[in-house]
Amino acid sequence: MKAKKWLFSSLAIAALAAMFVWWNQPKVVESVAVVKDSITQSIVATGRIAPLAKIDIGSLVTANIHTIHAFDGDKVHAGQALITLSDAALEASLAQAKANLTEAELRNNELKTLTRPLAQSTLSQAQSNLKLAQTDYQRNLELSQKNMLAKTTLDQAKRTLDITQKAFESAQLQLDATQDNGSNTRVLNARAEQAKSALALAQAKADQLTIRAPTDAIVLNRYAEMGATAQPGKPLLTLASSGETRIELPIDEKSIRYLTVGQVATVISDAYPKHPFIARLSLIYPSVDAARATINVRLIVDAPPDFLKPDMTVSVEMKTDTVADTLILPTDAIHNGDSDQPWVQVIRDGKAQQQSVRTGINGIGSTQILAGVNEGDWVITQTGIKNNARVQPKARESQKSLNINSVNGSQ
């Protein structure tokens, strides 16, 4: 009986001892080591290739679409015909205006080559007749004064003189009217100017039947079909103007302090990820989008690759700072990282302890540590660990590379 009691007591002591050992065994926690490495801070954001301008091309008149000269993807030059319209009424008006101008020019030419010389000849004849009538009247007047001529003959000579005088004055007026500043010339010149204005108006309307590119551009969309009716206000084509290649993208307003006009950026198109190219920051827009807490910026691509197209999605990285041989920790190991009092949970003497740290630049998934921990210290990344708990570090398998890092610019 005593042996059984002794056996039970021994088993109970062994169990208690095992529980004591288990209770005091340190807990294995996921951790990362503080290391020294280089870190690069960048601004990363997603944007789009933006043309200088998108231009909707339409017709100013209602007319039938006769010919389409440009199609989706075509590169066009300023003044190039894009669409030709057809309108019989406008074409007839143009032909009538041309005919009216031709008629006015012919009448003006007739005045100079025919009417004016004829008026000059008529005036010369009237002048000769007037001289004869004046001589005849003077002779008859002298005879009448000597009572050698009947009064009726003198009266007849006077009437002839008056008639030839009127004829001369009329011929003079007719010639004057044909001179460059004469009334007939002014009338014909006015008619010619009216005809020119009418032709210019008809030509302007006829020119509207040919829709031309306002600038060098690329055809993005075509909405026109041959035989359809073009109407004012309804776009027929959408163009993207050519020129410098721009990238428009939003940046987190927290990153504004890192931006400087002229910064160089590396750009990768989502469609061609193996072909990065260079852009430079050219404009920081003055206003912030309050709803998204972002600010828009513009980059210029000086040597755009051939595969770039308007509205293509691109990823942009602008490096702002690089520090070599510095302490680095994964960002998710830092608590209150966005506040003025960041801290980590470090393992010291086998226990979890809260430690304030001072941080530097940030990278993709990593942060520079300026003070608070030393190289080789283990920092707990596992949540729910109480301070002063006995712990044993276990390096997490998913620790991110700390070689190159960047700030996400579109958070």
C-alpha positions as CSV (number, residue, x, y, z in Angstrom):
1,M,0.0,0.0,0.0
2,K,2.8,2.4,0.9
3,A,4.5,1.4,-2.4
4,K,1.4,2.5,-4.4
5,K,1.3,5.8,-2.6
6,W,4.9,6.4,-3.3
7,L,4.4,5.6,-7.0
8,F,1.5,8.0,-7.3
9,S,3.4,10.7,-5.5
10,S,6.4,10.2,-7.9
11,L,4.2,10.4,-10.9
12,A,2.5,13.6,-9.6
13,I,5.9,15.2,-9.0
14,A,7.1,14.2,-12.4
15,A,4.0,15.7,-14.0
16,L,4.4,18.9,-12.1
17,A,8.0,19.1,-13.1
18,A,7.2,18.6,-16.7
19,M,4.5,21.3,-16.5
20,F,7.0,23.6,-14.9
21,V,9.5,22.9,-17.6
22,W,6.9,23.4,-20.3
23,W,5.6,26.6,-18.7
24,N,9.0,28.1,-18.6
25,Q,9.9,27.1,-22.2
26,P,10.4,30.2,-24.3
27,K,7.8,30.7,-27.1
28,V,9.1,30.5,-30.6
29,V,8.1,33.7,-32.4
30,E,8.4,34.9,-36.0
31,S,11.1,37.5,-36.2
32,V,13.5,39.3,-38.5
33,A,17.1,40.4,-37.9
34,V,18.2,44.0,-38.1
35,V,20.7,44.1,-41.0
36,K,22.9,46.6,-42.7
37,D,22.4,47.2,-46.4
38,S,21.7,49.9,-48.9
39,I,18.2,51.3,-49.3
40,T,16.8,53.4,-52.2
41,Q,13.7,55.6,-51.7
42,S,11.6,56.0,-54.7
43,I,8.1,57.3,-55.7
44,V,6.2,54.7,-57.5
45,A,2.9,55.4,-59.2
46,T,0.7,54.2,-62.1
47,G,-0.2,56.6,-64.9
48,R,-1.2,56.8,-68.5
49,I,0.3,58.0,-71.8
50,A,-1.5,61.3,-72.5
51,P,-1.5,62.9,-76.0
52,L,-1.1,66.7,-76.2
53,A,-4.8,66.9,-77.0
54,K,-7.6,64.8,-78.1
55,I,-9.5,66.5,-81.0
56,D,-12.9,65.6,-82.1
57,I,-13.3,66.3,-85.9
58,G,-16.7,67.0,-87.3
59,S,-18.5,68.7,-90.1
60,L,-19.7,72.3,-90.2
61,V,-22.4,71.6,-92.7
62,T,-24.9,68.8,-93.3
63,A,-23.7,66.8,-96.3
64,N,-23.1,63.3,-97.5
65,I,-19.8,61.5,-96.8
66,H,-18.3,60.9,-100.2
67,T,-14.7,59.7,-99.4
68,I,-12.8,58.7,-96.2
69,H,-9.1,59.2,-96.5
70,A,-7.9,58.3,-92.9
71,F,-8.6,55.4,-90.7
72,D,-7.8,54.2,-87.1
73,G,-4.1,54.3,-86.3
74,D,-3.1,56.4,-89.3
75,K,-0.6,59.2,-88.8
76,V,-1.9,62.4,-90.5
77,H,-0.2,65.8,-91.1
78,A,-1.6,69.3,-90.7
79,G,-3.8,70.2,-93.7
80,Q,-4.2,66.6,-94.9
81,A,-7.7,65.7,-96.2
82,L,-9.4,63.3,-93.8
83,I,-13.0,63.2,-95.2
84,T,-14.5,64.6,-98.4
85,L,-18.2,65.5,-98.3
86,S,-20.6,66.0,-101.2
87,D,-23.3,68.7,-101.5
88,A,-24.7,69.6,-104.9
89,A,-26.2,72.9,-103.8
90,L,-22.9,74.2,-102.4
91,E,-21.1,73.1,-105.5
92,A,-23.7,74.8,-107.7
93,S,-23.4,78.0,-105.6
94,L,-19.6,77.9,-106.1
95,A,-20.0,77.5,-109.9
96,Q,-22.5,80.4,-110.0
97,A,-20.2,82.7,-107.9
98,K,-17.3,81.9,-110.3
99,A,-19.5,82.8,-113.3
100,N,-20.6,86.0,-111.7
101,L,-17.0,87.1,-111.1
102,T,-16.0,86.2,-114.6
103,E,-18.9,88.3,-116.0
104,A,-17.9,91.3,-113.8
105,E,-14.3,91.0,-114.9
106,L,-15.4,90.9,-118.5
107,R,-17.6,94.0,-118.1
108,N,-14.7,95.8,-116.5
109,N,-12.4,94.8,-119.3
110,E,-15.0,95.9,-121.9
111,L,-15.2,99.3,-120.2
112,K,-11.5,99.8,-120.6
113,T,-11.0,98.3,-124.1
114,L,-14.3,99.3,-125.8
115,T,-16.5,101.7,-124.0
116,R,-13.8,104.2,-123.0
117,P,-12.2,104.4,-126.5
118,L,-15.7,104.8,-128.0
119,A,-16.5,107.6,-125.6
120,Q,-13.2,109.3,-126.5
121,S,-14.1,109.1,-130.2
122,T,-17.6,110.4,-129.6
123,L,-16.2,113.3,-127.6
124,S,-13.7,114.1,-130.3
125,Q,-16.5,114.2,-132.9
126,A,-18.7,116.3,-130.7
127,Q,-15.8,118.7,-130.1
128,S,-15.3,119.1,-133.9
129,N,-19.1,119.6,-134.4
130,L,-19.1,122.2,-131.7
131,K,-16.2,124.1,-133.3
132,L,-18.0,124.1,-136.7
133,A,-21.3,125.3,-135.1
134,Q,-19.5,128.0,-133.2
135,T,-17.8,129.2,-136.5
136,D,-21.0,129.1,-138.4
137,Y,-22.9,131.0,-135.7
138,Q,-20.2,133.7,-135.5
139,R,-20.3,134.2,-139.2
140,N,-24.1,134.4,-139.3
141,L,-24.0,136.8,-136.4
142,E,-21.7,139.2,-138.2
143,L,-23.8,139.1,-141.4
144,S,-26.9,139.7,-139.4
145,Q,-25.4,142.7,-137.8
146,K,-24.8,144.1,-141.3
147,N,-28.4,143.3,-142.2
148,M,-27.1,140.9,-144.7
149,L,-28.8,137.8,-143.2
150,A,-32.3,136.9,-142.3
151,K,-33.0,136.6,-138.6
152,T,-34.4,133.1,-139.1
153,T,-31.1,131.9,-140.4
154,L,-29.3,133.3,-137.4
155,D,-31.8,131.6,-135.1
156,Q,-31.2,128.3,-136.9
157,A,-27.4,128.7,-136.4
158,K,-28.0,129.4,-132.7
159,R,-30.1,126.3,-132.2
160,T,-27.5,124.2,-134.0
161,L,-24.8,125.7,-131.7
162,D,-26.8,124.9,-128.6
163,I,-27.4,121.3,-129.8
164,T,-23.8,120.7,-130.5
165,Q,-22.8,122.2,-127.2
166,K,-25.1,119.8,-125.3
167,A,-23.8,116.9,-127.4
168,F,-20.2,117.9,-126.5
169,E,-21.1,118.1,-122.8
170,S,-22.8,114.8,-122.9
171,A,-19.9,113.1,-124.6
172,Q,-17.6,114.6,-122.0
173,L,-19.7,113.2,-119.2
174,Q,-19.7,109.8,-120.9
175,L,-16.0,109.8,-121.2
176,D,-15.5,110.9,-117.6
177,A,-17.7,108.1,-116.4
178,T,-15.4,105.6,-118.1
179,Q,-12.2,106.9,-116.4
180,D,-10.6,105.1,-113.5
181,N,-12.4,107.2,-111.0
182,G,-15.6,107.6,-113.1
183,S,-19.1,106.5,-112.0
184,N,-19.3,103.6,-114.5
185,T,-15.9,102.3,-113.5
186,R,-16.8,102.5,-109.8
187,V,-20.1,100.7,-110.4
188,L,-18.3,97.9,-112.3
189,N,-15.6,97.7,-109.7
190,A,-18.2,97.4,-106.9
191,R,-19.9,94.6,-108.8
192,A,-16.6,92.9,-109.3
193,E,-15.9,93.2,-105.5
194,Q,-19.4,91.8,-104.7
195,A,-18.7,88.9,-107.1
196,K,-15.3,88.3,-105.4
197,S,-17.0,88.3,-102.0
198,A,-19.7,86.0,-103.1
199,L,-17.1,83.7,-104.6
200,A,-15.0,83.7,-101.4
201,L,-18.1,82.9,-99.4
202,A,-19.1,80.1,-101.8
203,Q,-15.5,78.8,-101.8
204,A,-15.4,78.9,-98.0
205,K,-18.6,76.8,-97.8
206,A,-17.2,74.5,-100.5
207,D,-14.0,74.1,-98.5
208,Q,-16.1,72.9,-95.6
209,L,-16.8,69.8,-97.8
210,T,-13.2,68.8,-97.3
211,I,-12.4,68.0,-93.6
212,R,-8.7,68.4,-93.0
213,A,-6.4,67.6,-90.1
214,P,-5.8,70.8,-87.9
215,T,-2.3,69.5,-86.8
216,D,0.0,66.5,-87.0
217,A,-1.9,63.7,-85.3
218,I,-2.8,60.1,-85.0
219,V,-6.4,58.9,-85.8
220,L,-7.7,57.3,-82.6
221,N,-11.3,56.6,-83.6
222,R,-13.4,56.8,-86.8
223,Y,-17.1,57.1,-86.5
224,A,-17.8,58.0,-90.2
225,E,-19.0,55.7,-92.9
226,M,-19.1,56.4,-96.6
227,G,-22.6,57.3,-97.8
228,A,-23.7,58.4,-94.4
229,T,-24.8,62.0,-93.6
230,A,-22.4,64.2,-91.7
231,Q,-24.1,66.7,-89.4
232,P,-22.8,69.7,-87.4
233,G,-21.9,68.8,-83.8
234,K,-21.5,65.1,-84.5
235,P,-17.9,63.9,-84.4
236,L,-16.6,61.9,-87.4
237,L,-13.0,61.3,-86.1
238,T,-11.1,61.6,-82.9
239,L,-7.4,62.6,-83.3
240,A,-4.5,62.6,-80.8
241,S,-2.3,65.5,-81.6
242,S,1.4,64.7,-82.2
243,G,4.3,66.3,-80.4
244,E,6.0,65.6,-77.1
245,T,4.9,62.3,-75.4
246,R,3.4,63.0,-72.0
247,I,2.7,60.8,-69.0
248,E,0.0,62.0,-66.5
249,L,-0.1,60.3,-63.1
250,P,-1.3,60.9,-59.6
251,I,1.1,61.0,-56.7
252,D,0.3,60.6,-53.0
253,E,0.3,64.1,-51.5
254,K,2.7,62.8,-48.8
255,S,5.3,62.5,-51.5
256,I,5.2,66.1,-52.7
257,R,8.2,67.0,-50.7
258,Y,10.3,64.5,-52.6
259,L,9.3,65.9,-56.1
260,T,11.6,68.2,-58.1
261,V,11.0,69.4,-61.7
262,G,13.6,67.7,-63.9
263,Q,13.8,64.5,-61.9
264,V,14.5,61.4,-64.0
265,A,12.1,58.5,-63.8
266,T,12.1,54.9,-65.1
267,V,8.9,54.0,-66.9
268,I,7.6,50.5,-67.7
269,S,4.6,49.9,-69.9
270,D,2.3,47.2,-68.6
271,A,2.1,45.9,-72.2
272,Y,5.9,45.8,-72.6
273,P,7.4,45.2,-69.2
274,K,10.8,44.1,-70.6
275,H,11.4,47.5,-72.3
276,P,11.8,50.2,-69.7
277,F,12.4,53.8,-70.9
278,I,13.3,57.2,-69.4
279,A,11.1,60.2,-68.7
280,R,11.6,63.4,-66.8
281,L,9.3,65.3,-64.5
282,S,8.2,68.5,-66.2
283,L,5.2,69.8,-64.3
284,I,3.7,69.5,-60.8
285,Y,0.1,70.7,-60.9
286,P,-0.7,73.4,-58.4
287,S,-3.8,71.8,-56.8
288,V,-4.4,68.6,-54.8
289,D,-7.3,66.2,-55.3
290,A,-8.9,66.4,-51.9
291,A,-11.0,63.3,-52.4
292,R,-8.1,61.1,-53.3
293,A,-5.3,63.0,-51.4
294,T,-3.2,63.0,-54.6
295,I,-1.5,65.6,-56.7
296,N,-1.1,65.1,-60.5
297,V,2.2,65.4,-62.2
298,R,3.4,65.4,-65.8
299,L,6.4,63.7,-67.2
300,I,7.9,64.1,-70.7
301,V,9.4,61.2,-72.7
302,D,12.1,62.7,-74.8
303,A,12.8,59.5,-76.7
304,P,9.5,57.6,-76.8
305,P,9.6,53.9,-77.9
306,D,7.6,53.0,-81.0
307,F,5.2,50.8,-79.1
308,L,3.7,53.7,-76.9
309,K,0.1,54.5,-77.7
310,P,-2.2,57.1,-76.2
311,D,-3.9,56.1,-72.9
312,M,-1.5,53.2,-72.4
313,T,-1.0,52.2,-68.7
314,V,2.6,52.7,-67.4
315,S,4.3,52.3,-64.1
316,V,6.7,55.1,-63.1
317,E,9.5,55.0,-60.5
318,M,11.3,58.2,-59.5
319,K,14.3,57.6,-57.2
320,T,14.6,60.3,-54.6
321,D,17.3,59.2,-52.2
322,T,19.8,56.3,-51.7
323,V,21.6,55.4,-48.5
324,A,24.4,52.8,-48.3
325,D,25.5,50.7,-45.4
326,T,22.6,51.5,-43.1
327,L,20.4,49.6,-40.7
328,I,17.2,48.3,-42.3
329,L,14.0,46.6,-41.1
330,P,10.9,45.4,-42.9
331,T,8.3,48.2,-42.6
332,D,5.7,45.8,-41.2
333,A,7.9,45.1,-38.2
334,I,7.6,48.8,-37.1
335,H,4.5,49.8,-35.1
336,N,3.1,53.3,-35.5
337,G,5.4,53.9,-38.4
338,D,3.5,56.9,-39.7
339,S,3.5,58.6,-36.3
340,D,6.1,60.6,-34.4
341,Q,6.7,57.7,-32.0
342,P,7.4,54.5,-33.9
343,W,8.5,51.4,-32.0
344,V,9.4,47.8,-32.4
345,Q,9.2,44.7,-30.3
346,V,12.8,43.5,-29.9
347,I,14.1,40.3,-28.2
348,R,16.6,41.1,-25.4
349,D,17.8,38.5,-22.8
350,G,15.2,36.1,-24.2
351,K,12.3,38.4,-23.6
352,A,10.1,40.6,-25.8
353,Q,10.6,44.2,-25.0
354,Q,9.1,47.4,-26.6
355,Q,11.7,49.7,-28.0
356,S,11.3,53.1,-29.5
357,V,13.1,53.7,-32.8
358,R,14.0,56.6,-35.0
359,T,13.4,56.0,-38.7
360,G,14.8,57.4,-41.9
361,I,13.8,57.0,-45.5
362,N,11.3,54.4,-46.6
363,G,11.4,51.8,-49.3
364,I,9.2,49.2,-50.8
365,G,8.6,46.9,-47.7
366,S,11.6,48.3,-45.8
367,T,12.6,51.3,-43.7
368,Q,15.9,52.8,-42.6
369,I,16.5,52.7,-38.8
370,L,18.6,55.6,-37.5
371,A,18.5,54.7,-33.8
372,G,16.9,52.3,-31.2
373,V,18.3,48.9,-32.4
374,N,21.6,47.5,-33.4
375,E,22.7,45.2,-36.2
376,G,21.9,41.6,-35.4
377,D,19.0,42.4,-33.1
378,W,15.9,40.3,-33.5
379,V,12.7,42.2,-34.0
380,I,9.4,40.3,-33.6
381,T,7.0,40.5,-36.5
382,Q,4.4,38.1,-35.0
383,T,1.4,39.9,-33.5
384,G,-0.1,39.3,-30.0
385,I,3.2,38.8,-28.1
386,K,3.1,40.4,-24.7
387,N,6.0,42.5,-23.4
388,N,8.5,40.6,-21.1
389,A,7.2,37.3,-22.5
390,R,10.0,34.6,-22.8
391,V,10.5,34.2,-26.5
392,Q,12.9,32.5,-29.0
393,P,13.3,34.1,-32.5
394,K,12.5,32.2,-35.6
395,A,13.4,33.9,-38.9
396,R,10.3,34.3,-41.1
397,E,10.5,32.6,-44.5
398,S,8.8,35.4,-46.3
399,Q,11.3,38.2,-45.4
400,K,11.5,40.6,-48.3
401,S,14.7,41.6,-50.1
402,L,16.2,44.7,-48.7
403,N,18.4,45.6,-51.6
404,I,16.2,48.1,-53.5
405,N,13.1,49.6,-52.1
406,S,10.7,52.5,-52.8
407,V,7.9,54.5,-51.4
408,N,4.5,53.7,-53.0
409,G,3.5,57.0,-54.5
410,S,-0.2,56.2,-55.0
411,Q,-1.4,55.0,-51.7
